[in-house]
């Protein structure tokens, strides 16, 4: 289906002193389409970006001049593009140019003329920039006039006008020309006056989609597809936030606030009831506590009665004990007589026991002496054996040392002294009485002689070699003389012969003389060595003497080492011998020389016989002890009876005093209890029987578990916490102030609890407070009813709007699919769009909304109510009205209840595939992926433009590297689809690719951008030539319109 439309479409594009151009005017095709051709990097995309999308939303941030880097930008919430260092092209470079030829200072303009049957519009930007960053100025303008051709940007001298000059030169347009100082103001005016949007934000969201459509990343295979369905969802027309959503949310909020107040008052009433209950049971717990007045009453009454009973019992006991005491005293007298008789018999037997003890002591003493003597004899034998062993070892060591001295050491020394005869130096080395020093002297002597002998032998060898060299020189002289005579014969050579013979003799005799002098020096050194070392000549004459002396030195050292080891062993053995002898001497000193073992044995035998002869009665002492024990038992019994009688007498006295004291204390406790019960009855449940103390005791006994559940120790904190309220509860003093009960509130701002008699209570009249809250709750019932009525109306309004919007969303899907498929080869690449409700409760609600014949929509109503309840019950939103309304707009946005899904039919296939990130980023047909990205995205601006109130709102899009992944047939079908969507476009393409865009019924006008040679570093404007116009099917005209 080809849409008939009369949108504002581009008529012409104009640059004045902008970028690589001094003045450029490009006319678009009749439908507003324009194609820019050119080689890579020639500047065709830069030229397109000089108009689009910068003139749509007015932003001069870098995203408007550079390709989008991510498909996420299409669904971004932000509509305020920001500069980023990742973008290479900036507005400054767009105006001044770039490279060595860029302008240092420049004022320029970019604008486009758009027209519909109803109006003509110019959208443009003027700017001044300097490379030093100073004096920058930018102004935006919108001209809505039938005389747009009269717009001027230059003065009479051909210089670009600054802002003031521009306004003055075009002042004739009056209010038709609007000039702005900020891009936001420009965007707001364009959104309102050109498009008919309600805000600049709406145009900003449209520009987000335009920027992505103009980016080549859509066909590169790396962009994410997921943001596009989300952008489609958010491009649908939402329910009126201000007129429908916010009134519903506010109505529900007001209702909830009234209900919250009602709940708050009911909660306050409940808390007062809790205080009443807590005061009753907590204070009753205190009265009934182990130390409370009720147990005190019970205890005092019990103690009083027990004391009187004890007095009567003690008096009866005293009479019985007096009778028993008389009987025990008679038995005690008889026991004393029997004990006296037994003690007389035991005294007679005491002397025999002393004799036996004496004999036992003597026997033990003799046995001890005998044992000690026998042990000493054993130790003596052991010590004597040790001493003898050490003496034997020492004698053996002395003998071995003496043998070494006589058999080995002395012969070696004798040999050495024998060899020292006539050897002065050797005699001096052996002239020591200490053998160790002698060995040291001998060792030094031999070392010296060995070195001297080596020196002497080296001199002798050198002398012999030099003497041989002298004889060789003499022989050489004779050989040379014979050779001269042989060579130089005859009379002619006689003189030469004589001269050479003289030279030969002189040279060789001088050499021989030098060597003889060297021999003489060496011989002198030999004699000097023999003179200083008198014994050396003997070693020269007797070569074996040195080896003989070295062997004797070795033997001497070995023998002396053995003697030293023997001496060390002798000293060690002597130390052991001395220690053993000292131990033996000490033991001999301790042995009694006069002790006779046989005498000791005889004494032990005689004394034992004497002791055994003494006989005793062994039971006599036991009899005395038993009798004494019996007397002690009788004494104990008598004393016990006396003590018990005294105790009973004391009990009578003390218990009578205790009964009197308990009676007095009980009267005081009962008086306090009566006052406490009078106050406690004010908090008591209706069924509580507290008429007197006994009734109260019965009630406490039957309700013990309940009393224990309310410990008095927690009453104070319970009352204070209840008065203060839990989280999200207001303090009761605040509620009192709200009810204008300021007296109650003032009391609570002092002490929150006070003591009344023995009870802990709140400081205000609890009954009056409860009545106050009950009356307030009755007054709120009417307000709640009125708010509920208003909420029902707001809810119904929203439900009706939701049903209309959801049904319209789904009704548009067939129309979009017709746009996508009309005129497409049924066997080629085809796309289909679908809108599906989210699973869950949303699904049922959407189905109900799509059926406009329904009167009731329970699923939709339940879903909305649930979301509103979530909204108003969120404590984080309670104090932030803006956040509350933002959350309401999101929760009640029906666009979010469904999701778009895009399906594709591959070439020659009837099976549809879901388009997602995996599809567009996988390997496969570039044409399929390109259309899967671009065509669904084209629906985003289409859907947003449906919300524009101006019927001729512009439908301009841009495609960089148009259809680079498509074959010519598919590309032309793509151009027709864009046209059916009602869009006109700016496209860039490589040179020679323009046939791809020559689609039936899609008028176009193509220009080629050519870059001049700029190698001289000077500014040269780009050249732009018209290369074709496409008007109607199979209608083609070539042109070469220059700039």
ZIFENSUL-V966413 format. One line per field, one symbol per residue. ss: DSSP state (H for helix, E for strand, L for the rest). psi: psi as a letter, one per 40 degrees, with the letter a starting at -180 (. if undefined). A space follows every 10 residues. Layout:
ss: ???
psi: ???
//
This chain:
ss: LLLLLLLLEE EEEEEEEELL EEEEEEELLL LLLEEEEELL LLLHHHHHHL LLLHHHHLLL LHHHLLLLLL HHHHHLLLLL LLLLLLLLLL HHHHHHLLLL LLLLEEEEEE EEEEELLLLE EEEEEEEEEE LLLLLLEEEE EEEELLLHHH LLLELLLLLE LLHHHHHHHL HHHHHHEEEE LLHHHHHHHH HHHHHLLLLH HHHHHHHHHH HHHLLHHHHL LLLLLHHHHH HHHHHLLLLL HHHHHHHHHH HHHHHHHHHH HHHHHHHHHH HHHHHHHHHH HHHHHHHHLL LLHHHHHHHH HHHHHHHHHH HHHHHHHHHH HHHHHHHHHH HHHHHHHHHH HHHHHHHHLH HHHHHHHHHH HHHHHHHHHH HHHHHHHHHH HHHHHHHHHH HHHHHHHHHH HHHHHHHHHH HHHHHHHHHL LLLHHHHHHL LLLLHHHHHH HHHHHHHHHH HHHHHHHHHH HHHHHHHHHH HHHHHHHHHH HHHHHHHLLL LLLHHHHHHH HHHHHHHHHH HHHHHHHHHH HHHHHHHHHH HHLLLHHHHH HLLHHHHHHH HHHHHHHHHH HHHHHHHHHH HHHHHHHHHH HHHHHHHHHH LLLLLLHHHH HHHHHHHHHH HHLLLLLLLH HHHHHHHHHH HHHHHHHHHH HHHHHHHHHH HHHHHHHHHH HHHHHHHHHH HHHHHHHHHH LLLLLLLLLL LLHHHHHHHH HHLHHHHHLL LHHHHHHHHH HHHHLLLLLL LHHHHHHHLL LHHHHHHHLL LLLEEELLEE ELLLLHHHHH HHHHHHHHHH HHHHHHHHHH HHHHHHHHHH HHHHHHHHHH HHHHHHHHHH HLLLLLLLLE EEEEEEELLL HHHHHHHHHH LLLLLLLHHH HHHHHHHHHH HHLLHHHLLL HHHHHHHHHH HLLHHHHEEE EEEEELLLLL LEEELLHHHH HLLLLHHHHH HHHHHHHHHH HHHHHLLLLL LLLLLEEEEL LLLLLLLHHH HHHHHHHHHH LLLEEEEEEE LLLHHHHLLL LLLEEEEEEE LLLLLLLLLL LLEEEEEEEE LLLLLEELLL LLL
psi: hhhhifihih diihhhfhbf idhhhhhiid eeihhhiiih ededddddee dhededeehf iddeeiiiei edddeidhfg iiiiedhdhi dddddeaiad eiidhihiih iihiiaedih ihhihiihii deeifiihii ihhgiefdee hieiadeeii iadddddddf deebedhhhi eidddddddd dddddfieid dddddddddd dddeheddee eeiidddddd dddeeihiih dddddddddd dddddddddd dddddddddd dddddddddd dddddddeid eidddddddd dddddddddd dddddddddd dddddddddd dddddddddd dddddddded dddddddddd dddddddddd dddddddddd dddddddddd dddddddddd dddddddddd ddddddddee hegdddddde ghdhdddddd dddddddddd dddddddddd dddddddddd dddddddddd dddddddgii ddeddddddd dddddddddd dddddddddd dddddddddd ddgdeddddd dgdedddddd dddddddddd dddddddddd dddddddddd dddddddddd hheehhdddd dddddddddd deehiiheed dddddddddd dddddddddd dddddddddd dddddddddd dddddddddd dddddddddd ddeiidehhf dadddddddd defdddddeg hddedddddd ddddiahehi idddddddef gdddddddeb heiihhbeih iieihddddd ddddddddde dddddddddd dddddddddd dddddddddd dedddddddd eheiheeahi iiiihhiiia ddddddddde geeidigddd dddddddddd deehdeedeg dddddddddd dehedeeiii hhiihihfie hiihhaddde eiiahddddd dddddddddd ddddddeheh dfhifhiihh fhfeeiiddd dddddddddd eeiiihiiii heeeddegih egiihhihhh hihfeeeihh iihhhheihh dihfhhhiif hi.
//
